Amino acid sequence: MSGPFSKRLGEVLAHVQDLFDTVIHLGIKRVSESGKRSDSTEKEKGSRPGRILRFFGEVGDSYFKKYGDIKSGKSEEEEDG
């Protein structure tokens, strides 16, 4: 009896994790786009808030790119194994 329940619980937790990843990724994309828009509209070299937003946007983009690569690599290994 614990086998099917534990499998279902694990699947639910995986979906919850995926939901959080998606929400965070969308938030980082918006922050990144906001930083790009504010930098392009200003005549100066760049405002401090714009540079900070762009920095965190780039951090988030690189994080999710690497995270996606790792996840896809693991799923290939699991299928082969």
C-alpha positions in Angstrom: 0.0 0.0 0.0 2.8 2.4 0.7 4.3 1.9 -2.8 1.5 3.7 -4.9 1.0 6.4 -2.3 4.7 7.2 -2.1 4.9 7.2 -5.9 2.0 9.6 -6.1 3.4 11.9 -3.4 6.7 12.0 -5.2 5.0 12.9 -8.5 2.9 15.7 -6.8 6.1 17.1 -5.2 7.8 17.1 -8.6 4.9 19.1 -10.1 5.0 21.6 -7.2 8.7 22.0 -7.8 8.1 22.6 -11.5 5.4 25.1 -10.7 7.8 27.1 -8.5 10.5 26.9 -11.1 8.2 28.3 -13.8 6.9 31.1 -11.6 10.4 32.1 -10.6 11.7 31.9 -14.2 8.8 34.1 -15.4 9.5 36.6 -12.6 13.2 36.8 -13.6 12.3 37.3 -17.2 10.1 40.2 -16.3 12.8 41.8 -14.2 15.3 41.3 -17.0 12.9 42.8 -19.6 12.2 45.7 -17.2 15.9 46.4 -16.8 16.4 46.4 -20.6 13.5 48.8 -21.1 14.6 51.2 -18.5 18.2 51.3 -19.8 17.1 51.9 -23.4 14.9 54.8 -22.5 17.5 56.7 -20.5 20.1 58.9 -22.2 22.7 58.3 -19.5 25.2 55.5 -19.4 22.7 53.5 -17.3 20.8 54.1 -14.1 21.7 52.1 -11.0 18.3 50.4 -10.7 18.5 49.5 -14.4 21.9 47.9 -14.0 20.9 46.0 -10.9 17.8 44.7 -12.7 19.8 43.7 -15.7 22.4 42.0 -13.4 19.7 39.8 -11.7 18.1 39.1 -15.0 21.3 37.8 -16.4 22.0 35.7 -13.3 18.5 34.2 -13.5 18.8 33.5 -17.3 22.2 31.7 -16.8 20.8 29.8 -13.8 17.8 28.5 -15.6 19.8 27.7 -18.8 22.3 25.6 -16.7 19.5 24.1 -14.6 17.7 23.0 -17.8 20.9 21.5 -19.2 21.4 19.5 -16.0 17.8 18.4 -15.9 17.9 17.3 -19.5 21.2 15.5 -19.0 19.8 13.6 -16.0 16.7 12.5 -17.8 18.8 11.1 -20.7 20.9 9.2 -18.2 17.9 7.7 -16.5 16.4 6.6 -19.8 19.6 4.9 -20.8 20.1 3.2 -17.4 
